[in-house]
Structure formats: structure tokens, C-alpha cells
Amino acid sequence: MVWSNKVMIVLDRLLSVIILNLLWIMGSIIGLGIFGIFPATYALNVLIRKEEFFNDFPSFRKLAKEYFSAYKQNFLKMNGVGIIYFLVLYVLWIDLQLVRGMTVGAAIFYYPVLCFIIYVLATILYTFPIAIYTHGTFKEKAKLVLSLPLLLPLHTVFSLLFLLVLLAVAYKYSIVIPLFLISTYFLCVDKFISGELVKKRIIRGFE
């Protein structure tokens, strides 16, 4: 009986992960892709931090209600952040292509630009916990987000490598993308990164 209960708990946790992933996909589609990714990811992180959703085995209806509540409330704000990231990465990508076409000095400029692109991608990891769990102006939060990849280099590298591993698995087994990819990544990285941020008193503990 104890064994069967454990199996049911595992299956229920797995179902919650799948539901979260499907909600993220729905949120991204509703926002027409590019305008839905950041609000969808923000709402996903809000749910992840509400541990009662995993302790009380909530229904899809309850999860969806909380998810889209967070999604709607922060849609414009998170899209603003997303547009900033998109523009910065787009400019850096153009720079990278220009550097690759250079006959002289390509090696000198190529790797610094590439490293800066990776750095900007790394800051995205910290955007959501900082947005959810800190108070302050946009400028104050932006400074904190930009500094964290440098303050937590090991956590940043591990999180980016973990993303590459998940993408490799998803490339080989495409079923992973609609069922597990995004929710699994943020569930794991949240515990890893946010736990360290709480220790350093950068963010508050889980509420």
C-alpha cells in the first residue's frame, strides 16, 4: 500500500509538470509567440513558487486560473522586458555576423561578442525571480539582474549547461518539448538558483 501511494505521488507530480508545460505553451500561443514567451515564463515561475500546488494536488482548472491571473496582470510589464532583451540580442547577433565577415580582426572581436551574448542570455535566468521576489524601481532590479551572473558564476554556468542538455534530449526525443521541456528546466533551476539567492538574502524566502 505504501509503495502504491508513492507511485501515485510520483505520477501526480509528473502530471503537474506536464500541466505547467502545457500552460506555458498556451500562454506563448495566446501572446502570438514572441509577445507571449516572457509573460508565460513569468506566470510559470509564479506557480512554481507556490508549493501548495504540488502539495495539495490541484486540478488543472485551479492551476490554469492562477497561471492566467499572473499572466494577465504582468503581460505588458514582462513584454516590455522581453522586447528589451530581444532588441539587445538582435543587435549583438548582427554584430556577430558582421565580425564573422571580417577578414582582419575577426578572432579578436568574435569571441568577446559571443561571450556577451551568452552573458545576456544568462541574465534572463535571474529576471524572473528578481521580478517576483524583490521590490524596487526598474533601474534597481535591472542592476541586480545584470550583476547576478557575475556574482553567481557557478550557478550560471550550471544552469546554462543544464539547458543545453535538455535541448539535446528534446532534439532526440521531440515529445519532451510539449510535455516537459520548459517546466522541467525552470523547476530544477528555480530550486538551484533561487535557493542561493535566498541564502544571500537577495530575494525573500518562498511564500
C-alpha positions as CSV (number, residue, x, y, z in Angstrom):
1,M,0.0,0.0,0.0
2,V,2.9,2.4,0.9
3,W,4.6,1.6,-2.4
4,S,1.4,2.2,-4.4
5,N,0.9,5.6,-2.6
6,K,4.5,6.6,-3.6
7,V,3.8,5.7,-7.2
8,M,0.6,7.8,-7.2
9,I,2.5,10.7,-5.7
10,V,5.2,10.5,-8.4
11,L,2.6,10.2,-11.1
12,D,0.7,13.2,-9.7
13,R,3.9,15.3,-9.6
14,L,4.6,14.3,-13.2
15,L,1.1,15.3,-14.2
16,S,1.7,18.7,-12.6
17,V,4.9,19.2,-14.6
18,I,3.1,18.3,-17.8
19,I,0.2,20.7,-17.0
20,L,2.7,23.5,-16.3
21,N,4.4,22.9,-19.6
22,L,1.1,22.9,-21.5
23,L,0.1,26.1,-19.7
24,W,3.3,27.7,-20.8
25,I,2.7,26.7,-24.4
26,M,-0.8,28.0,-24.3
27,G,0.4,31.3,-22.8
28,S,3.0,31.7,-25.5
29,I,0.5,30.9,-28.3
30,I,-2.0,33.4,-26.9
31,G,0.7,36.1,-26.9
32,L,1.4,35.2,-30.6
33,G,4.7,33.6,-29.8
34,I,7.2,36.5,-29.3
35,F,4.7,38.5,-27.2
36,G,3.8,35.6,-25.1
37,I,7.1,34.0,-24.1
38,F,8.1,36.3,-21.3
39,P,4.6,36.7,-19.7
40,A,4.1,32.9,-20.0
41,T,7.5,32.2,-18.4
42,Y,6.8,34.7,-15.6
43,A,3.4,33.1,-14.8
44,L,5.1,29.7,-14.8
45,N,7.7,30.8,-12.3
46,V,4.9,32.3,-10.1
47,L,3.2,28.9,-9.9
48,I,6.4,27.1,-9.3
49,R,7.0,29.2,-6.2
50,K,3.5,28.3,-4.8
51,E,4.4,25.0,-3.3
52,E,0.8,24.3,-2.3
53,F,0.1,23.5,-5.9
54,F,2.4,20.5,-5.6
55,N,1.4,19.5,-2.0
56,D,-2.4,19.7,-2.5
57,F,-2.6,18.0,-5.9
58,P,-4.6,20.9,-7.5
59,S,-6.8,20.4,-10.5
60,F,-6.0,21.7,-14.0
61,R,-8.7,24.3,-13.5
62,K,-7.1,25.7,-10.4
63,L,-3.6,25.8,-11.9
64,A,-4.9,27.4,-15.1
65,K,-6.8,30.1,-13.1
66,E,-3.7,31.1,-11.1
67,Y,-1.5,30.9,-14.1
68,F,-3.6,33.1,-16.3
69,S,-4.2,35.5,-13.4
70,A,-0.4,36.1,-13.2
71,Y,-0.1,36.1,-17.0
72,K,-2.7,38.9,-17.5
73,Q,-1.5,41.0,-14.5
74,N,2.1,41.2,-15.8
75,F,1.5,40.9,-19.6
76,L,2.6,44.4,-20.5
77,K,5.4,44.7,-18.0
78,M,7.0,41.4,-19.0
79,N,6.6,42.1,-22.7
80,G,8.5,45.3,-22.1
81,V,11.3,43.4,-20.5
82,G,11.2,40.8,-23.3
83,I,11.3,43.5,-26.0
84,I,14.4,45.0,-24.4
85,Y,16.1,41.6,-24.4
86,F,15.1,40.9,-28.0
87,L,16.5,44.2,-29.2
88,V,19.8,43.7,-27.4
89,L,20.2,40.2,-28.6
90,Y,19.3,41.1,-32.1
91,V,21.9,43.9,-32.3
92,L,24.5,41.6,-30.8
93,W,23.6,38.9,-33.3
94,I,24.0,41.4,-36.2
95,D,27.4,42.4,-34.7
96,L,28.4,38.8,-34.6
97,Q,27.6,38.2,-38.2
98,L,29.5,41.4,-39.2
99,V,32.5,40.3,-37.2
100,R,32.4,36.8,-38.8
101,G,32.6,38.5,-42.2
102,M,35.7,40.5,-41.3
103,T,39.0,39.4,-42.9
104,V,41.1,41.2,-40.3
105,G,40.5,41.1,-36.6
106,A,37.6,38.6,-36.7
107,A,39.1,36.4,-34.0
108,I,39.7,39.4,-31.8
109,F,36.1,40.6,-31.8
110,Y,34.2,37.4,-32.4
111,Y,34.6,35.7,-29.0
112,P,34.0,38.9,-26.9
113,V,30.7,39.4,-28.8
114,L,29.8,35.8,-28.4
115,C,30.6,35.9,-24.7
116,F,28.5,39.0,-24.3
117,I,25.5,37.2,-26.0
118,I,25.9,34.3,-23.5
119,Y,26.1,36.8,-20.7
120,V,22.8,38.5,-21.8
121,L,21.1,35.1,-22.1
122,A,22.4,34.3,-18.5
123,T,20.7,37.4,-17.1
124,I,17.4,36.1,-18.4
125,L,17.6,33.3,-15.8
126,Y,17.6,35.8,-13.0
127,T,15.0,38.1,-14.4
128,F,12.0,36.1,-13.2
129,P,13.0,35.5,-9.5
130,I,14.1,39.2,-9.2
131,A,10.8,40.4,-10.8
132,I,8.7,38.2,-8.5
133,Y,10.6,38.4,-5.2
134,T,12.2,41.9,-5.0
135,H,10.9,45.4,-4.5
136,G,12.3,48.5,-6.1
137,T,12.4,50.5,-9.3
138,F,13.0,49.0,-12.7
139,K,16.5,50.5,-12.7
140,E,17.3,48.9,-9.3
141,K,16.1,45.5,-10.5
142,A,17.9,45.8,-13.8
143,K,21.2,46.5,-12.0
144,L,20.7,43.4,-9.8
145,V,19.8,41.1,-12.7
146,L,22.9,42.3,-14.6
147,S,25.2,41.7,-11.7
148,L,24.0,38.2,-10.7
149,P,25.7,36.2,-13.5
150,L,29.0,37.6,-12.2
151,L,28.2,37.2,-8.5
152,L,27.0,33.6,-9.1
153,P,29.2,32.2,-11.9
154,L,29.0,28.5,-11.0
155,H,25.2,28.6,-10.7
156,T,25.0,30.5,-14.0
157,V,27.3,28.1,-15.9
158,F,25.5,25.0,-14.4
159,S,22.1,26.4,-15.4
160,L,23.1,27.2,-19.0
161,L,24.7,23.7,-19.3
162,F,21.6,22.1,-18.0
163,L,19.6,23.9,-20.6
164,L,21.9,22.6,-23.3
165,V,21.4,19.1,-22.0
166,L,17.6,19.4,-22.0
167,L,17.7,20.8,-25.6
168,A,19.8,17.9,-26.7
169,V,17.3,15.5,-25.2
170,A,14.4,17.4,-26.7
171,Y,16.2,17.3,-30.1
172,K,16.5,13.5,-29.9
173,Y,13.0,12.9,-28.3
174,S,10.7,15.6,-29.6
175,I,7.9,14.5,-27.3
176,V,9.9,16.1,-24.4
177,I,9.2,19.6,-25.8
178,P,5.4,19.7,-25.4
179,L,5.4,17.7,-22.2
180,F,8.4,18.5,-20.1
181,L,11.0,20.9,-21.5
182,I,10.2,24.4,-20.1
183,S,8.6,23.4,-16.8
184,T,11.3,20.8,-16.0
185,Y,14.0,23.4,-16.7
186,F,12.5,26.1,-14.5
187,L,11.5,23.7,-11.7
188,C,15.1,22.5,-11.4
189,V,16.8,25.8,-12.0
190,D,14.4,27.6,-9.6
191,K,15.5,25.4,-6.7
192,F,19.1,25.7,-7.6
193,I,19.3,29.5,-8.3
194,S,16.6,30.8,-6.0
195,G,17.9,28.8,-3.1
196,E,21.2,30.6,-3.4
197,L,19.5,33.9,-3.8
198,V,17.6,33.3,-0.6
199,K,20.8,32.3,1.3
200,K,22.5,35.6,0.2
201,R,19.3,37.5,1.1
202,I,18.9,38.9,-2.4
203,I,15.3,37.6,-2.5
204,R,12.8,36.6,0.2
205,G,12.1,33.0,1.0
206,F,9.3,31.2,-0.7
207,E,5.9,32.4,0.4
